[in-house]
Amino acid sequence: MIAKVRKTLQIFHTLKYLKFEQFWFRFLYRFKKPNAPLVIVPLSKLIWNWNGPAIYNQSILDDRSVRFLSLDGTVTSILSWNDPAKEKLWLYNLHYFDDLNSSDYVKREHIHYNFINKWIVENPACSGNGWEPYPLSLRLVNWVKWFSKQDNVDQKHLSSMLQQANALSQQLEYHILGNHLFANAKALTFVSCYIPNGDAEQYLDLGLKLLDREIPEQFLEDGAHFELSPMYHEILLWDLLELIDLANTSQNEKLMQRLPYWQKVATKALDWLKSMIHPDGEVSFFNDSAIGIAAKPQQIFDYAKSIGLNVVDILPKVITNKQSGYSRVSSPLYTLIIDHANVGPDYLPGHAHADTLSFELSVGNERVFVNSGTSLYGVSKERLRQRKTAAHNTVAVDDEDSSEVWSGFRVARRAYAKLLNVSQSANEVCLQAQHDGYKRLKGKVTHSRSFTANNNEIQVKDELTGQFNQADAFFHIHPSIEVERVSDHVVSLITKNKVELTIHSTSSIQISDGTYHPEFGVSINNKQFKMDLVDSQLNTVIRIIED
């Protein structure tokens, strides 16, 4: 009985944040299914060729073999496209057709033709994974870019793309919103700019209407994408850059009218991305983030420069992104990235982790303190574990999470963070923040954390107010780092470049085995530290030993 009450409250605290349109369209789509008959598109001269960068890794290996998310598979029959033995995300990737825009796509054009034709024959309209709106959106953009480079395009391919656009327009993801609805809008815009057909004009107007609504909603004033995942920020920024490129390439009047605003938003988004990457050139792991899903940051910067946008090269010592809630502190020895953010938009926290007040630290070009990353989606115990507070460099109280993450993409009661102070002198930076995520507990606990950083030392001070039984700080160490215990309260770390760090704690440091997930489908053994908060406080000093 108690478990049922808790589950009911958990669902209530999840649903109460949603917008009315999310409820309405979820209800509507249960009964209203898309109907998209094939329309014959008269052949006519297609007026532009896509010249944007092709960056994806190869995923179609031959006429039947594919590889997604580090897992191999085969497409041998009509059943393969919706194989129940495969994870949903893997099947989605099968329907994306990213290989059409891989770096060496030219080598496989014949295979691509066969796969496209196989997809058309074996995926009847509005049935199966491939006709769901998100894979529809990504595939349409990939097909448009690929076909625009061909000397001749068959009528059946143009008709299929227009049919898919029709199906997409009938199931726009208002029930999800966020990056999904943005992808829908981008796809409609690409298709309608490519196919010179009167029916396509309605999709252009619909796509641009959505973009006019979603771009100011989804990109915050400091440039961050509002779901607060560096990985999804990369994806959405790349989408925006491609829309800018599409405007210049197609010279469509309606797109050109929006171009200056899109360029302004993209420039801020580039600055934010710059502040969230490590010196190794890849993104930090806050919320759902991993390497290898989105374009690499340098590819994004290069693309932006190629279409005339400015990318900053030198960052200031301290950057505080107040709207999104992330700060960066840099010195000649290290880079520190701090999370004092909320979980994301209240109505869309699906990619959130319970990682409030966590941090990541690189020394030189090497990551040392890392959040655990993301290796899978779905609703498994491992998916939930990777979202929990203990998988991040922050504090868990009474074995609870700072935000109530549950299932694969759900958050019930969540932490709200506040940046209390940022100060900077010639030799020192101080930042203090707190969150109220544990106030839902009986003891009404508030977690405050401060960082005091000078040239070679970072002091992390945790303080809890309120009543609790047990509180633990977790620190996760990159797999490449050698860990050696010096005493109960002191640990030595050695990087691959033989830089030594010492970790001093006012509490005994417990060392145990953990796992690190830098990519989907990847799990690497590492070490993690656990320290009790004695008398509601914990001081941890990270010192870099200079030669």
N, C-alpha and C positions, 0 to 999 in steps of 0.2 A: 504493500500500500504506500509506504513512504517513498519507495523508488518511483512509483507512478506519479506521485505528487511532484517530486523533484523534476521528473521528465516533463510534466505538464508546465511547470514554472520555467524550465529551460526553454521550451518552445515558445512560451509567451514572451519571455525576455528577448528572444530572437526576432519574433514577428513584429513586436511593437515599434520597431524602428523603420519598418518598410514603408515605402510610399504606396498610396492608393493604386497607382497604375501598375505596380508590381503585382498586387493582389488581383486586379481586374484582368490583366492580360494573362496571368497564369490560369485563371478561371476560364477566360475566353478560349484560350488555345487548347483546353481539354476537349472542347466541343467543335471548334472551328478549325478544320484542317485545310491546308493549302490545296488549291486546284489549279494546276498550271499546264494547260494543253500546249502542245508543240505548235509554234507559229513559224510559218515559212518566211524567212528573211530574204528579201531580194538581194542578189549579189550586187555590190557597188564598190567603188574604189574606197579603200580604207585610208584615211588621210594622214596618219602619223605612225611612227615606229617608236617603241619604247627603248630608251638608251640608258636607263638607270642601272646601277650596279647589280650584278647577280652574285649573291654572297652565300647562299645556302650550301651546306655540305651535301655530298651525294647521298641520296636515300633510296633511289631506284637503281638496283644493281644490275639487273638484266631483265629479260622479258617476263620473269615471274618472281624474282627475288627482291625483297625490300628490307630496309633497316631503319627503325625509328626508336628513339629513346634508348639507344644501346641494345635493342632487341631485334633479332632477325625474324623474318616471316616470309611467306610466299603467297602469291595471288594465283591460285590454280583453278578457281571456279567462281560462280556467282555467289557462293556462300562465304568466300574469303573476305568480302567487303564488310560483312557484318558478323564475323566469327565470334560467337559468345565466349570462346576460350580466351580471347584477347581483351586486354584492358581497354576501356572506352577511349582514353587519351591516345593510345596506340592506334586504334581504328580511326579516330579523328585525323591523326597525322597521315594515315594512308589516303584519306580523301582530300587532304590539302593540296597535293601535287606541288610541294615546295621544290622538288627536283627539277621542275621546268625552269626554275630560276636559280639553279646552283651554279657555282663558279665555272664548272666544265660542262654545262648543259649541252653545248654544241655536239659533243661526242656521242650523245644518246638521243639525237632527234628522232631517229627511226623508232627507237624503243618508246619514246614519249608519244609519238603518234599512235602506236599500238595500245599504250596504256589509256590514252584519252578515248580512243574508240571502244576499248574494252569497258571503260567506265560507263560510257553512254549506253551501251547495249545491256550491261549487267546491273544497272541501277535505275530501275523504272521510276518515273516522276513521282516525287513526294513520298518516297518509301525508303526507309533505312537511314543509317548514320549520315550518309553523304548528302541527304536532303535536309538535314537539320541546319538551322540558320548560321551557326558559327563556321562549320566546315564549308558550307556553301559560300560564305563571304570570302574566306581565304583562297578557296579554289578559283573563284571567279577572277580575282585579281591576278593570280598566277597564270590562268589561261589567257586573259587579255594581254598581259605583258608578253607571253610566249608567242601567241598567234600574231601579235603586231609585228614581230620580227620575221614572219614567214612571207615568202613571195606571193603565195596564193592561200586562201582560206576557203575550205569547203562550206557550202551552205548549211550542211548538217551541224557544223561546229558553231556557226553564228546563231543558228536557231536554238541549239542546246544552251548557249550562254544566255540568250534572251529568255528562254524558258526558266532557267535557273534564277535569273533576276526576278522574274515574275513570282516564282515560289518564295524567294527571299522577301519580297515586298509584302507578302501576306503573313509573315511570321517574324517580323522585326522583334528584337529581343528587349522589349519594354519590360518584360517580367524580370529581367536580369539587370539591364542598364550597364553603365560603365564601359569597359573596353569591348564588350560584345556588341553593344549598340553602335559604337564607333566603327567597329569592323564592318557591320552591316552597311553603314552609311558610305564608307570608303568603297565597298564593293559596288554598290549601286552607282556611285559616281564614276568609277572606272569603266564599267560596262557601257553606260549611257554616253560617255565621251568617245568610246571606241566604235560602237555600232551606229552608223548613220541611218537611223530608223525612227520614224515618228513615234512608235510605241516606247522607244527608249527615253524619249524626252521626259515622260512622267517619272521615270526612275531617277533622272538627274535632279529634277526639282525636289523629289522626296529625299534623295541623298544629301543634297545641299541644305535642305531644311533641317535635317538631323544634325549635320555638322555645325550649322549656325547655332543650334541649341547646345550641342555637347562639347564643343571646343572650349567655350568660356566656363562651362560647368566642370570639365575634367582637368583642365590645366590651371593650377593655382597661381596666385600672383608671383610667387617666388620661382615659378617654372615647373614645379613638380606635378607629375600626374597624380590625381587625387586618391588613387588606390594605394599609394605609398609603398609600392614594390619597385625597387630599382630595375628589376627585370621587365616588369610591365611598362615601366616608364620608357625603357629602351624600345619596346615594341610599338607603343603609341607614338613616340617621337619619330620612329622610322616611318610609321604610317603618315604622319603629318608631313615629313620631308617628301614622301612620294606624292602626296597631294599637291605640294608646291611644285614638284617636278612635272606632275601631270598638267597643271595649269600652264606652265611654260611650254610644255611639249605640244599640247593640244591647241593652245591659244583660245580655248573656249571662253567666251565673253563672261559668262556667269562665274567661272572660276577666277578669271583675271580680276574681277571686282573684289574678290575676297583675298587675293594674294597678299597685299600689304599686311593685313591682320594676321594671316597664317604665318608670315615671316616673322612678325613681332613675337608671336607666341612661341614659335620654334626656337628663336634666339634665346629666350629665357629658359626654355626646357634644356637647351644645350648647356647653359651655365649650370643648371641644377645637376645634370648628369655628371659634369666635370667634378662637382663637389662630392659625388657619391661613389667614385671609383678609387680603388687602391692603386698604389704605384706600380703594381703588376699589370695594370691596364684593364682589369675586370671589375665588375660591380661588387659592392658590399652586399651581404646576405641579411637583409631585413625583410620581414614578411616573406611571401613566396618569391624567392629569388634563386637562380641557378645560372651557371655558365652554359652556353651552347644552345639555348632556346632562341634568344634574340640575336640581332646583329651585335658584333663586338663594339664597344665604345669607340675605338679608333675608326672602325668602318663608318660609324654614324658621323663622327667628326669630319672624316674625309668627304663623305657624301654631302654634308651640309656646306662645306667649303666649295664643292664643285657646283652647287646651285646658288652660290653667291652669298651665303650666310657667314656671319662672323663667329669664330670660335676662339674663346680666350685661351691663351697658352699658359699664363702665369697666374696662379691663385694666391690670394692674400693668406696670411698666416692663420687667420680665424675667419670662418664663414658660418653664419647662423641663418639658416633657412627657417624663418619664424612661422610662415604659413603652413609648411609641411611638417616641421618639427624635427629637423636634423641639423647637426652642427659638425664642422670639420676643424680640427686643429693640426697644424703641420709645423714641423721643425726640420732642420737638416737631417735628423736621425730617424724620425718616425712620422706616421700619419695616423691620427685618431679620428674615428667617425662615431658620433654619438646619436642615439635615438631618444629624443624627448617628444615623440609624436603620439597622436592618437592612433587607433587601429586603422583609420581610413574613414571614408564617408559612412555615416551611421547606417544608411540604407544599403550599403554594399561592402561589407567587411569580409567577403569570401576568401580573399587571398591574405588575410591578416594572420599573424602569429602573435602569441602572447609574449612579446619581446620588449615591452616598454622599459625604457632606461637601460637597454643593453648597449654594448659598444663593440667595435672591432678595431684592431690595432695592427699596423704593419711597421716593421723596422727595416729601413732601406726599401728594397723591392719585395720583401718577404712578409707574408701574412704570419702573424704570431697568435693573436687572440681572435677567434672566429666564432660567429654564430654557426649553428650546425648545418644550415642550408636546406635544400629541398630536393628530394630524389624521386618523389612520386606524388600523384594525386589519388583520388578515390576516397574510400571510407574505411581504410584498414587501420589497425592499431598503430602501425608504424607511421602512417600519415599523421595521425593525431599526435603521436609522440614528438614528431618533428615540429609540430606547431606549438607545443607546450612550453611554458616558461623555463623549465629545467634544461631545455635544449639550447638556451641562449645565455649570453653573458650578463645575467641580471639576478634578481632575488626572488625566490619563491617562499611564500608564507603558508605554514601548515599544510604543505603538500598541495596547495591550490595554485591555480594559474592567475596571473595578473588580469587577464581577460578570459572569460569562459569560452574557450574554443571547444568545439565539439563537432562530431561527424567529419566530413572532409572539408567543408567550406562554410561552416556555421560559427557564429559568435553570439552568445547571449549577453549577459551583463559584461560591460567592457570598461577598461581603464581610460580615464581622461588625464592627459599629462599637461603639466604647466612648466614653462621655462621661468625660473625665478630670478636668475641673474646670470649675466655674462660680463666679465670684466677682463681687461687686457692691459698689461704693463710691458715694459721693455723686455723683461725676462720671464714673465709668467702669465698664464691664462687661467681664469677661474670660470667654471660653469656649474650652475646648480639647477636641478629640476626635481619635480616630484610627480607622483601619480596617485590616484585614489582607487585603483582597481581592487584593493583589498578592503575597502570600506564596506563592501557587501558582507564581509565576514562578521561574526559576532563581536569580535574585538575592535571593529572599526579602525583598521590599520591603514596608515599612510606611509608610503615609501618615498624617502628623499635620497637623492644621490648627488654628490658633487665630485667634480673633476678639477684637480689643480695640477697644471702641467707647466714644467719649465723645459729647458733645453734637452735634458736627458732623463727626466723623471716624471712619472704621472702618479698622483695619489688619487685613489678612488675611495670615497667615504660614503658608506651606506648608513642610513638611520631610519628606524621604524618608530612611529608613534601609535599607541593603541595596544591592545592586549592580544597576545598570541602564545602558542605553545612552542613552536619551532619555526625558525627561519634560516634559510640557507642561500648563500651566494654561489652561483655556478660560473666557472670560467672554463672555456673550451679552447684547446691548444691545437694549432694546425698540425697535421700529421708529419710534416717535414721537420718539426722542432724536437730536439733531444731534451728530455726532461730528467732532472736529477735532484733528488731530495738532499737538502743541506741540513735541515733540522725540521722539527714539527711545524715551525712557522715560516720557514724559508725554503724556496725552491729555486733552482738554477735552470735556465733555458738556454740552449745553444742553437742558433739558426744554421742553415746550410752554409752560409757565408762566414760562419764562425764568430758571429756577434753574440756576446753573452748578455743575458738579462737576469736579474734577480727579482723574485717576487717575495715581498715581506708582508705577512698578514698578522693582525692582532689575534686571529683565531688559528687553531691548528688546521693545516691544509691536508685534506684527504684527496689522494690521487687514485683515480680509477680509469678503467677503459671506457671509451665512448666511440662514436662513429661520426664521420664528417661526410657531407653530401654536396659536393660542389656542382654536380650535374645530375640530370635525371637518369635513373638507372645505375647510379654510382654510389657506393658506400665504402668508405676508407676508415680503417681503425685509427683512432687518435687517443689522446689523454685528456681527461677533464679534472678540474679541481672543484672541491666543494668545501665551503667554510661556513661554520655556524655564526650567526649574529649573536654575540654575547652581550647581555645588557642592552639589547636593541641596537647595537652599533657594530660596525666592522670597518676597519681601515686597512686598505691594501695599497702597497707601494710597488710600482713597477719601475725598476731602475735599469737603464741601459748602460753597460760598462764600456766606457770609451777606452780605446787603445792609448 
